[in-house]
């Protein structure tokens, strides 16, 4: 009989500490064309939104995760979900 596996080791949080993510996220993605744009950015000014739009080829965005230019967790989760289940799933493994 094999011995029971050791319990997972808990790692200390990085300097400065971290908190668990308890926020529920909903991502929406849709195809669009430049003709459908209503402005150069996104969001409603009266709602305090100021959304910058950065367009890159999908494989470039994945490379930006690998080299650290994209480090935001929400953006990484959206790109990962798109790579696994979205319209770019077939090209996600390309470098």
Gaussian input, Z-matrix of N, CA and C with variables (Angstrom, degrees):
# hf/3-21g

backbone

0 1
 N
 C     1     B1
 C     2     B2     1     A1
 N     3     B3     2     A2     1     D1
 C     4     B4     3     A3     2     D2
 C     5     B5     4     A4     3     D3
 N     6     B6     5     A5     4     D4
 C     7     B7     6     A6     5     D5
 C     8     B8     7     A7     6     D6
 N     9     B9     8     A8     7     D7
 C    10    B10     9     A9     8     D8
 C    11    B11    10    A10     9     D9
 N    12    B12    11    A11    10    D10
 C    13    B13    12    A12    11    D11
 C    14    B14    13    A13    12    D12
 N    15    B15    14    A14    13    D13
 C    16    B16    15    A15    14    D14
 C    17    B17    16    A16    15    D15
 N    18    B18    17    A17    16    D16
 C    19    B19    18    A18    17    D17
 C    20    B20    19    A19    18    D18
 N    21    B21    20    A20    19    D19
 C    22    B22    21    A21    20    D20
 C    23    B23    22    A22    21    D21
 N    24    B24    23    A23    22    D22
 C    25    B25    24    A24    23    D23
 C    26    B26    25    A25    24    D24
 N    27    B27    26    A26    25    D25
 C    28    B28    27    A27    26    D26
 C    29    B29    28    A28    27    D27
 N    30    B30    29    A29    28    D28
 C    31    B31    30    A30    29    D29
 C    32    B32    31    A31    30    D30
 N    33    B33    32    A32    31    D31
 C    34    B34    33    A33    32    D32
 C    35    B35    34    A34    33    D33
 N    36    B36    35    A35    34    D34
 C    37    B37    36    A36    35    D35
 C    38    B38    37    A37    36    D36
 N    39    B39    38    A38    37    D37
 C    40    B40    39    A39    38    D38
 C    41    B41    40    A40    39    D39
 N    42    B42    41    A41    40    D40
 C    43    B43    42    A42    41    D41
 C    44    B44    43    A43    42    D42
 N    45    B45    44    A44    43    D43
 C    46    B46    45    A45    44    D44
 C    47    B47    46    A46    45    D45
 N    48    B48    47    A47    46    D46
 C    49    B49    48    A48    47    D47
 C    50    B50    49    A49    48    D48
 N    51    B51    50    A50    49    D49
 C    52    B52    51    A51    50    D50
 C    53    B53    52    A52    51    D51
 N    54    B54    53    A53    52    D52
 C    55    B55    54    A54    53    D53
 C    56    B56    55    A55    54    D54
 N    57    B57    56    A56    55    D55
 C    58    B58    57    A57    56    D56
 C    59    B59    58    A58    57    D57
 N    60    B60    59    A59    58    D58
 C    61    B61    60    A60    59    D59
 C    62    B62    61    A61    60    D60
 N    63    B63    62    A62    61    D61
 C    64    B64    63    A63    62    D62
 C    65    B65    64    A64    63    D63
 N    66    B66    65    A65    64    D64
 C    67    B67    66    A66    65    D65
 C    68    B68    67    A67    66    D66
 N    69    B69    68    A68    67    D67
 C    70    B70    69    A69    68    D68
 C    71    B71    70    A70    69    D69
 N    72    B72    71    A71    70    D70
 C    73    B73    72    A72    71    D71
 C    74    B74    73    A73    72    D72
 N    75    B75    74    A74    73    D73
 C    76    B76    75    A75    74    D74
 C    77    B77    76    A76    75    D75
 N    78    B78    77    A77    76    D76
 C    79    B79    78    A78    77    D77
 C    80    B80    79    A79    78    D78
 N    81    B81    80    A80    79    D79
 C    82    B82    81    A81    80    D80
 C    83    B83    82    A82    81    D81
 N    84    B84    83    A83    82    D82
 C    85    B85    84    A84    83    D83
 C    86    B86    85    A85    84    D84
 N    87    B87    86    A86    85    D85
 C    88    B88    87    A87    86    D86
 C    89    B89    88    A88    87    D87
 N    90    B90    89    A89    88    D88
 C    91    B91    90    A90    89    D89
 C    92    B92    91    A91    90    D90
 N    93    B93    92    A92    91    D91
 C    94    B94    93    A93    92    D92
 C    95    B95    94    A94    93    D93
 N    96    B96    95    A95    94    D94
 C    97    B97    96    A96    95    D95
 C    98    B98    97    A97    96    D96
 N    99    B99    98    A98    97    D97
 C   100   B100    99    A99    98    D98
 C   101   B101   100   A100    99    D99
 N   102   B102   101   A101   100   D100
 C   103   B103   102   A102   101   D101
 C   104   B104   103   A103   102   D102
 N   105   B105   104   A104   103   D103
 C   106   B106   105   A105   104   D104
 C   107   B107   106   A106   105   D105
 N   108   B108   107   A107   106   D106
 C   109   B109   108   A108   107   D107
 C   110   B110   109   A109   108   D108
 N   111   B111   110   A110   109   D109
 C   112   B112   111   A111   110   D110
 C   113   B113   112   A112   111   D111
 N   114   B114   113   A113   112   D112
 C   115   B115   114   A114   113   D113
 C   116   B116   115   A115   114   D114
 N   117   B117   116   A116   115   D115
 C   118   B118   117   A117   116   D116
 C   119   B119   118   A118   117   D117
 N   120   B120   119   A119   118   D118
 C   121   B121   120   A120   119   D119
 C   122   B122   121   A121   120   D120
 N   123   B123   122   A122   121   D121
 C   124   B124   123   A123   122   D122
 C   125   B125   124   A124   123   D123
 N   126   B126   125   A125   124   D124
 C   127   B127   126   A126   125   D125
 C   128   B128   127   A127   126   D126
 N   129   B129   128   A128   127   D127
 C   130   B130   129   A129   128   D128
 C   131   B131   130   A130   129   D129
 N   132   B132   131   A131   130   D130
 C   133   B133   132   A132   131   D131
 C   134   B134   133   A133   132   D132
 N   135   B135   134   A134   133   D133
 C   136   B136   135   A135   134   D134
 C   137   B137   136   A136   135   D135
 N   138   B138   137   A137   136   D136
 C   139   B139   138   A138   137   D137
 C   140   B140   139   A139   138   D138
 N   141   B141   140   A140   139   D139
 C   142   B142   141   A141   140   D140
 C   143   B143   142   A142   141   D141
 N   144   B144   143   A143   142   D142
 C   145   B145   144   A144   143   D143
 C   146   B146   145   A145   144   D144
 N   147   B147   146   A146   145   D145
 C   148   B148   147   A147   146   D146
 C   149   B149   148   A148   147   D147
 N   150   B150   149   A149   148   D148
 C   151   B151   150   A150   149   D149
 C   152   B152   151   A151   150   D150
 N   153   B153   152   A152   151   D151
 C   154   B154   153   A153   152   D152
 C   155   B155   154   A154   153   D153
 N   156   B156   155   A155   154   D154
 C   157   B157   156   A156   155   D155
 C   158   B158   157   A157   156   D156
 N   159   B159   158   A158   157   D157
 C   160   B160   159   A159   158   D158
 C   161   B161   160   A160   159   D159
 N   162   B162   161   A161   160   D160
 C   163   B163   162   A162   161   D161
 C   164   B164   163   A163   162   D162
 N   165   B165   164   A164   163   D163
 C   166   B166   165   A165   164   D164
 C   167   B167   166   A166   165   D165
 N   168   B168   167   A167   166   D166
 C   169   B169   168   A168   167   D167
 C   170   B170   169   A169   168   D168
 N   171   B171   170   A170   169   D169
 C   172   B172   171   A171   170   D170
 C   173   B173   172   A172   171   D171
 N   174   B174   173   A173   172   D172
 C   175   B175   174   A174   173   D173
 C   176   B176   175   A175   174   D174
 N   177   B177   176   A176   175   D175
 C   178   B178   177   A177   176   D176
 C   179   B179   178   A178   177   D177
 N   180   B180   179   A179   178   D178
 C   181   B181   180   A180   179   D179
 C   182   B182   181   A181   180   D180
 N   183   B183   182   A182   181   D181
 C   184   B184   183   A183   182   D182
 C   185   B185   184   A184   183   D183
 N   186   B186   185   A185   184   D184
 C   187   B187   186   A186   185   D185
 C   188   B188   187   A187   186   D186
 N   189   B189   188   A188   187   D187
 C   190   B190   189   A189   188   D188
 C   191   B191   190   A190   189   D189
 N   192   B192   191   A191   190   D190
 C   193   B193   192   A192   191   D191
 C   194   B194   193   A193   192   D192
 N   195   B195   194   A194   193   D193
 C   196   B196   195   A195   194   D194
 C   197   B197   196   A196   195   D195
 N   198   B198   197   A197   196   D196
 C   199   B199   198   A198   197   D197
 C   200   B200   199   A199   198   D198
 N   201   B201   200   A200   199   D199
 C   202   B202   201   A201   200   D200
 C   203   B203   202   A202   201   D201
 N   204   B204   203   A203   202   D202
 C   205   B205   204   A204   203   D203
 C   206   B206   205   A205   204   D204
 N   207   B207   206   A206   205   D205
 C   208   B208   207   A207   206   D206
 C   209   B209   208   A208   207   D207
 N   210   B210   209   A209   208   D208
 C   211   B211   210   A210   209   D209
 C   212   B212   211   A211   210   D210
 N   213   B213   212   A212   211   D211
 C   214   B214   213   A213   212   D212
 C   215   B215   214   A214   213   D213
 N   216   B216   215   A215   214   D214
 C   217   B217   216   A216   215   D215
 C   218   B218   217   A217   216   D216
 N   219   B219   218   A218   217   D217
 C   220   B220   219   A219   218   D218
 C   221   B221   220   A220   219   D219
 N   222   B222   221   A221   220   D220
 C   223   B223   222   A222   221   D221
 C   224   B224   223   A223   222   D222
 N   225   B225   224   A224   223   D223
 C   226   B226   225   A225   224   D224
 C   227   B227   226   A226   225   D225
 N   228   B228   227   A227   226   D226
 C   229   B229   228   A228   227   D227
 C   230   B230   229   A229   228   D228
 N   231   B231   230   A230   229   D229
 C   232   B232   231   A231   230   D230
 C   233   B233   232   A232   231   D231
 N   234   B234   233   A233   232   D232
 C   235   B235   234   A234   233   D233
 C   236   B236   235   A235   234   D234
 N   237   B237   236   A236   235   D235
 C   238   B238   237   A237   236   D236
 C   239   B239   238   A238   237   D237
 N   240   B240   239   A239   238   D238
 C   241   B241   240   A240   239   D239
 C   242   B242   241   A241   240   D240
 N   243   B243   242   A242   241   D241
 C   244   B244   243   A243   242   D242
 C   245   B245   244   A244   243   D243
 N   246   B246   245   A245   244   D244
 C   247   B247   246   A246   245   D245
 C   248   B248   247   A247   246   D246
 N   249   B249   248   A248   247   D247
 C   250   B250   249   A249   248   D248
 C   251   B251   250   A250   249   D249
 N   252   B252   251   A251   250   D250
 C   253   B253   252   A252   251   D251
 C   254   B254   253   A253   252   D252
 N   255   B255   254   A254   253   D253
 C   256   B256   255   A255   254   D254
 C   257   B257   256   A256   255   D255
 N   258   B258   257   A257   256   D256
 C   259   B259   258   A258   257   D257
 C   260   B260   259   A259   258   D258
 N   261   B261   260   A260   259   D259
 C   262   B262   261   A261   260   D260
 C   263   B263   262   A262   261   D261
 N   264   B264   263   A263   262   D262
 C   265   B265   264   A264   263   D263
 C   266   B266   265   A265   264   D264
 N   267   B267   266   A266   265   D265
 C   268   B268   267   A267   266   D266
 C   269   B269   268   A268   267   D267
 N   270   B270   269   A269   268   D268
 C   271   B271   270   A270   269   D269
 C   272   B272   271   A271   270   D270
 N   273   B273   272   A272   271   D271
 C   274   B274   273   A273   272   D272
 C   275   B275   274   A274   273   D273
 N   276   B276   275   A275   274   D274
 C   277   B277   276   A276   275   D275
 C   278   B278   277   A277   276   D276
 N   279   B279   278   A278   277   D277
 C   280   B280   279   A279   278   D278
 C   281   B281   280   A280   279   D279
 N   282   B282   281   A281   280   D280
 C   283   B283   282   A282   281   D281
 C   284   B284   283   A283   282   D282

   B1=1.4432
   B2=1.5340
   B3=1.3182
   B4=1.4706
   B5=1.5177
   B6=1.3313
   B7=1.4723
   B8=1.5310
   B9=1.3107
   B10=1.4659
   B11=1.5263
   B12=1.3387
   B13=1.4674
   B14=1.5275
   B15=1.2965
   B16=1.4630
   B17=1.5205
   B18=1.3201
   B19=1.4698
   B20=1.5260
   B21=1.3439
   B22=1.4687
   B23=1.5248
   B24=1.3228
   B25=1.4619
   B26=1.5207
   B27=1.2939
   B28=1.4639
   B29=1.5049
   B30=1.2922
   B31=1.4615
   B32=1.5203
   B33=1.3193
   B34=1.4655
   B35=1.5321
   B36=1.3294
   B37=1.4692
   B38=1.5207
   B39=1.3334
   B40=1.4637
   B41=1.5180
   B42=1.3102
   B43=1.4682
   B44=1.5225
   B45=1.2997
   B46=1.4549
   B47=1.5174
   B48=1.3388
   B49=1.4568
   B50=1.5212
   B51=1.2938
   B52=1.4560
   B53=1.5155
   B54=1.2952
   B55=1.4567
   B56=1.5196
   B57=1.3225
   B58=1.4563
   B59=1.5246
   B60=1.3027
   B61=1.4607
   B62=1.5176
   B63=1.3017
   B64=1.4608
   B65=1.5209
   B66=1.2961
   B67=1.4557
   B68=1.5263
   B69=1.3139
   B70=1.4547
   B71=1.5243
   B72=1.3134
   B73=1.4553
   B74=1.5178
   B75=1.3127
   B76=1.4658
   B77=1.5142
   B78=1.3182
   B79=1.4565
   B80=1.5167
   B81=1.3050
   B82=1.4555
   B83=1.5201
   B84=1.2869
   B85=1.4580
   B86=1.5173
   B87=1.2983
   B88=1.4578
   B89=1.5158
   B90=1.2976
   B91=1.4583
   B92=1.5298
   B93=1.3046
   B94=1.4579
   B95=1.5204
   B96=1.3093
   B97=1.4635
   B98=1.5231
   B99=1.3207
   B100=1.4684
   B101=1.5306
   B102=1.3216
   B103=1.4702
   B104=1.5269
   B105=1.3269
   B106=1.4557
   B107=1.5153
   B108=1.3003
   B109=1.4664
   B110=1.5230
   B111=1.3273
   B112=1.4606
   B113=1.5237
   B114=1.3358
   B115=1.4562
   B116=1.5129
   B117=1.3321
   B118=1.4595
   B119=1.5234
   B120=1.3254
   B121=1.4583
   B122=1.5029
   B123=1.3173
   B124=1.4511
   B125=1.5073
   B126=1.3052
   B127=1.4570
   B128=1.5126
   B129=1.3171
   B130=1.4560
   B131=1.5247
   B132=1.3174
   B133=1.4678
   B134=1.5241
   B135=1.3412
   B136=1.4657
   B137=1.5317
   B138=1.3347
   B139=1.4636
   B140=1.5259
   B141=1.3184
   B142=1.4587
   B143=1.5181
   B144=1.3225
   B145=1.4599
   B146=1.5147
   B147=1.2950
   B148=1.4646
   B149=1.5203
   B150=1.3100
   B151=1.4639
   B152=1.5189
   B153=1.3202
   B154=1.4589
   B155=1.5199
   B156=1.3099
   B157=1.4540
   B158=1.5210
   B159=1.3138
   B160=1.4550
   B161=1.5185
   B162=1.3077
   B163=1.4606
   B164=1.5203
   B165=1.3258
   B166=1.4585
   B167=1.5180
   B168=1.3257
   B169=1.4608
   B170=1.5333
   B171=1.3293
   B172=1.4562
   B173=1.5251
   B174=1.3174
   B175=1.4687
   B176=1.5296
   B177=1.3293
   B178=1.4650
   B179=1.5315
   B180=1.3416
   B181=1.4619
   B182=1.5265
   B183=1.3324
   B184=1.4645
   B185=1.5289
   B186=1.3268
   B187=1.4683
   B188=1.5273
   B189=1.3301
   B190=1.4656
   B191=1.5307
   B192=1.3349
   B193=1.4652
   B194=1.5285
   B195=1.3343
   B196=1.4686
   B197=1.5190
   B198=1.3428
   B199=1.4682
   B200=1.5315
   B201=1.3341
   B202=1.4582
   B203=1.5129
   B204=1.3291
   B205=1.4634
   B206=1.5232
   B207=1.3204
   B208=1.4647
   B209=1.5168
   B210=1.3349
   B211=1.4604
   B212=1.5266
   B213=1.3191
   B214=1.4565
   B215=1.5329
   B216=1.3192
   B217=1.4587
   B218=1.5166
   B219=1.3257
   B220=1.4632
   B221=1.5271
   B222=1.3160
   B223=1.4588
   B224=1.5265
   B225=1.3305
   B226=1.4622
   B227=1.5234
   B228=1.3331
   B229=1.4646
   B230=1.5240
   B231=1.3212
   B232=1.4660
   B233=1.5270
   B234=1.3177
   B235=1.4661
   B236=1.5289
   B237=1.3308
   B238=1.4607
   B239=1.5210
   B240=1.3113
   B241=1.4615
   B242=1.5265
   B243=1.3206
   B244=1.4577
   B245=1.5271
   B246=1.3306
   B247=1.4692
   B248=1.5211
   B249=1.3158
   B250=1.4612
   B251=1.5254
   B252=1.3273
   B253=1.4570
   B254=1.5159
   B255=1.3070
   B256=1.4530
   B257=1.5102
   B258=1.3135
   B259=1.4597
   B260=1.5201
   B261=1.3265
   B262=1.4632
   B263=1.5246
   B264=1.3283
   B265=1.4553
   B266=1.5180
   B267=1.3055
   B268=1.4641
   B269=1.5252
   B270=1.3554
   B271=1.4619
   B272=1.5196
   B273=1.3229
   B274=1.4687
   B275=1.5229
   B276=1.3053
   B277=1.4592
   B278=1.5155
   B279=1.3170
   B280=1.4752
   B281=1.5102
   B282=1.3146
   B283=1.4778
   B284=1.5003
   A1=108.53
   A2=115.42
   A3=120.66
   A4=110.65
   A5=116.50
   A6=118.32
   A7=109.84
   A8=115.08
   A9=120.27
   A10=109.39
   A11=117.25
   A12=118.97
   A13=110.80
   A14=114.76
   A15=120.44
   A16=109.40
   A17=117.77
   A18=119.10
   A19=110.02
   A20=117.13
   A21=119.09
   A22=110.80
   A23=115.65
   A24=120.70
   A25=109.05
   A26=115.79
   A27=120.42
   A28=108.14
   A29=115.54
   A30=120.39
   A31=109.15
   A32=117.24
   A33=118.58
   A34=109.72
   A35=117.30
   A36=118.98
   A37=110.75
   A38=116.72
   A39=119.28
   A40=110.83
   A41=115.82
   A42=121.35
   A43=109.00
   A44=117.32
   A45=120.79
   A46=111.55
   A47=117.50
   A48=121.86
   A49=112.83
   A50=114.27
   A51=120.84
   A52=108.32
   A53=115.59
   A54=121.32
   A55=107.78
   A56=117.42
   A57=118.49
   A58=110.29
   A59=115.63
   A60=120.65
   A61=108.10
   A62=116.63
   A63=121.14
   A64=111.46
   A65=115.95
   A66=121.81
   A67=109.54
   A68=117.61
   A69=121.84
   A70=107.43
   A71=116.24
   A72=121.65
   A73=110.71
   A74=115.54
   A75=122.21
   A76=106.55
   A77=116.09
   A78=121.12
   A79=108.84
   A80=115.86
   A81=121.71
   A82=107.77
   A83=115.35
   A84=120.25
   A85=107.72
   A86=115.88
   A87=120.54
   A88=109.49
   A89=115.20
   A90=119.90
   A91=108.75
   A92=115.09
   A93=120.07
   A94=108.24
   A95=114.28
   A96=120.33
   A97=107.28
   A98=117.75
   A99=119.22
   A100=112.63
   A101=117.55
   A102=120.55
   A103=111.76
   A104=117.56
   A105=120.83
   A106=114.47
   A107=117.21
   A108=120.83
   A109=111.12
   A110=115.24
   A111=120.00
   A112=112.03
   A113=117.20
   A114=121.02
   A115=110.06
   A116=115.77
   A117=119.65
   A118=112.64
   A119=117.49
   A120=121.32
   A121=110.01
   A122=115.89
   A123=119.66
   A124=110.47
   A125=115.11
   A126=121.04
   A127=112.33
   A128=114.17
   A129=121.14
   A130=109.25
   A131=115.33
   A132=119.91
   A133=111.11
   A134=117.36
   A135=119.93
   A136=112.55
   A137=117.08
   A138=121.18
   A139=112.00
   A140=116.76
   A141=120.85
   A142=113.21
   A143=116.88
   A144=120.42
   A145=110.33
   A146=115.66
   A147=121.95
   A148=106.36
   A149=116.20
   A150=121.95
   A151=109.24
   A152=115.13
   A153=120.35
   A154=108.92
   A155=115.96
   A156=121.35
   A157=108.23
   A158=115.23
   A159=121.87
   A160=106.85
   A161=116.84
   A162=120.86
   A163=109.53
   A164=114.36
   A165=122.26
   A166=107.60
   A167=118.07
   A168=118.71
   A169=109.30
   A170=116.47
   A171=120.85
   A172=112.13
   A173=117.90
   A174=119.75
   A175=110.98
   A176=117.82
   A177=120.68
   A178=110.56
   A179=116.62
   A180=119.86
   A181=110.52
   A182=117.56
   A183=119.85
   A184=110.75
   A185=116.78
   A186=120.49
   A187=110.18
   A188=117.52
   A189=121.30
   A190=111.27
   A191=117.67
   A192=120.61
   A193=108.87
   A194=115.58
   A195=119.82
   A196=112.59
   A197=116.93
   A198=117.89
   A199=113.48
   A200=117.09
   A201=120.36
   A202=116.20
   A203=118.48
   A204=118.64
   A205=111.45
   A206=117.74
   A207=121.75
   A208=106.07
   A209=116.34
   A210=121.44
   A211=111.92
   A212=117.35
   A213=121.93
   A214=109.77
   A215=116.67
   A216=121.73
   A217=114.24
   A218=117.55
   A219=119.92
   A220=110.65
   A221=117.22
   A222=120.82
   A223=110.29
   A224=116.43
   A225=120.37
   A226=110.25
   A227=117.80
   A228=120.25
   A229=111.57
   A230=117.07
   A231=120.35
   A232=110.59
   A233=117.03
   A234=119.85
   A235=111.34
   A236=117.27
   A237=120.07
   A238=110.76
   A239=117.14
   A240=120.74
   A241=109.96
   A242=116.43
   A243=120.74
   A244=110.94
   A245=116.58
   A246=120.26
   A247=111.51
   A248=116.49
   A249=120.38
   A250=113.62
   A251=117.43
   A252=120.51
   A253=115.30
   A254=117.51
   A255=120.58
   A256=113.86
   A257=115.79
   A258=120.95
   A259=113.72
   A260=117.99
   A261=120.55
   A262=111.82
   A263=118.73
   A264=121.84
   A265=112.45
   A266=118.48
   A267=121.31
   A268=112.17
   A269=118.20
   A270=121.23
   A271=113.13
   A272=118.10
   A273=121.03
   A274=112.60
   A275=118.77
   A276=120.78
   A277=113.96
   A278=116.92
   A279=120.30
   A280=109.76
   A281=116.44
   A282=121.01
   A283=109.43
   D1=135.68
   D2=179.90
   D3=-77.20
   D4=146.52
   D5=174.99
   D6=-70.04
   D7=153.40
   D8=178.98
   D9=-65.02
   D10=142.38
   D11=178.52
   D12=-65.82
   D13=149.74
   D14=178.41
   D15=-67.47
   D16=144.77
   D17=177.31
   D18=-64.21
   D19=152.77
   D20=179.42
   D21=-61.61
   D22=142.77
   D23=178.82
   D24=-83.05
   D25=137.64
   D26=176.46
   D27=-87.31
   D28=131.26
   D29=177.82
   D30=-94.47
   D31=143.01
   D32=176.82
   D33=-67.72
   D34=148.82
   D35=178.83
   D36=-65.48
   D37=155.37
   D38=176.48
   D39=-59.63
   D40=162.51
   D41=179.15
   D42=-51.14
   D43=131.77
   D44=-179.07
   D45=98.01
   D46=-14.97
   D47=177.10
   D48=76.71
   D49=160.48
   D50=176.04
   D51=-136.43
   D52=160.13
   D53=176.75
   D54=-120.73
   D55=147.71
   D56=177.97
   D57=-65.76
   D58=150.09
   D59=178.03
   D60=-83.49
   D61=118.99
   D62=178.14
   D63=-114.27
   D64=2.85
   D65=-178.46
   D66=-78.23
   D67=136.18
   D68=175.44
   D69=-92.06
   D70=128.45
   D71=-176.70
   D72=-110.13
   D73=141.98
   D74=174.23
   D75=-126.96
   D76=122.19
   D77=179.89
   D78=-106.71
   D79=137.41
   D80=176.61
   D81=-125.16
   D82=132.42
   D83=178.40
   D84=-134.87
   D85=142.35
   D86=179.38
   D87=-151.41
   D88=152.01
   D89=175.32
   D90=-74.72
   D91=148.86
   D92=176.99
   D93=-149.98
   D94=167.78
   D95=174.56
   D96=-123.72
   D97=156.93
   D98=177.52
   D99=-55.20
   D100=-30.75
   D101=-179.84
   D102=-65.70
   D103=-24.16
   D104=-178.60
   D105=-84.77
   D106=-4.90
   D107=-179.83
   D108=-71.22
   D109=143.69
   D110=177.25
   D111=-108.71
   D112=-4.77
   D113=179.95
   D114=-170.96
   D115=-177.19
   D116=-176.93
   D117=-87.32
   D118=-14.92
   D119=-179.57
   D120=-126.79
   D121=-151.18
   D122=179.90
   D123=-145.38
   D124=168.23
   D125=178.69
   D126=87.95
   D127=163.87
   D128=179.71
   D129=-101.08
   D130=124.32
   D131=-178.58
   D132=-58.53
   D133=-39.46
   D134=-178.24
   D135=-67.70
   D136=-16.54
   D137=175.18
   D138=-94.80
   D139=4.31
   D140=179.80
   D141=75.51
   D142=17.53
   D143=-179.73
   D144=-89.61
   D145=138.83
   D146=175.92
   D147=-141.37
   D148=91.13
   D149=-173.29
   D150=-105.48
   D151=121.17
   D152=175.39
   D153=-87.67
   D154=139.88
   D155=177.70
   D156=-106.32
   D157=124.69
   D158=178.81
   D159=-123.75
   D160=113.53
   D161=-178.49
   D162=-102.97
   D163=127.58
   D164=178.25
   D165=-142.68
   D166=154.77
   D167=170.53
   D168=-59.43
   D169=146.54
   D170=-174.59
   D171=-58.10
   D172=-43.09
   D173=-179.67
   D174=-64.26
   D175=-31.13
   D176=175.35
   D177=-66.58
   D178=-39.72
   D179=178.77
   D180=-62.70
   D181=-40.60
   D182=177.59
   D183=-64.59
   D184=-39.07
   D185=177.20
   D186=-63.83
   D187=-34.65
   D188=179.15
   D189=-66.90
   D190=-29.23
   D191=173.68
   D192=-68.82
   D193=-46.67
   D194=-177.36
   D195=-60.42
   D196=-39.14
   D197=-176.29
   D198=-94.97
   D199=3.68
   D200=173.14
   D201=92.30
   D202=-2.46
   D203=178.58
   D204=-69.28
   D205=-27.75
   D206=169.74
   D207=-108.93
   D208=115.67
   D209=-178.09
   D210=-126.51
   D211=-3.97
   D212=-178.68
   D213=-73.41
   D214=125.33
   D215=-175.63
   D216=-59.09
   D217=-41.15
   D218=-178.55
   D219=-66.05
   D220=-40.73
   D221=178.91
   D222=-65.72
   D223=-41.65
   D224=179.22
   D225=-63.22
   D226=-42.13
   D227=178.88
   D228=-62.95
   D229=-41.02
   D230=179.34
   D231=-64.68
   D232=-44.87
   D233=179.51
   D234=-66.38
   D235=-37.93
   D236=178.06
   D237=-64.67
   D238=-44.36
   D239=179.18
   D240=-61.71
   D241=-41.65
   D242=178.64
   D243=-64.67
   D244=-39.19
   D245=179.26
   D246=-65.46
   D247=-37.80
   D248=-176.31
   D249=-82.65
   D250=-36.47
   D251=-170.98
   D252=-130.59
   D253=-3.48
   D254=-173.92
   D255=-97.20
   D256=-166.72
   D257=-175.99
   D258=-67.18
   D259=-13.51
   D260=-179.23
   D261=-102.94
   D262=9.59
   D263=-175.80
   D264=-55.14
   D265=-35.43
   D266=-178.15
   D267=-71.86
   D268=-25.54
   D269=-176.43
   D270=-104.17
   D271=-0.53
   D272=-173.33
   D273=-62.79
   D274=-31.70
   D275=-178.69
   D276=-79.07
   D277=-10.02
   D278=-179.20
   D279=-71.29
   D280=142.01
   D281=177.37
   D282=-111.05

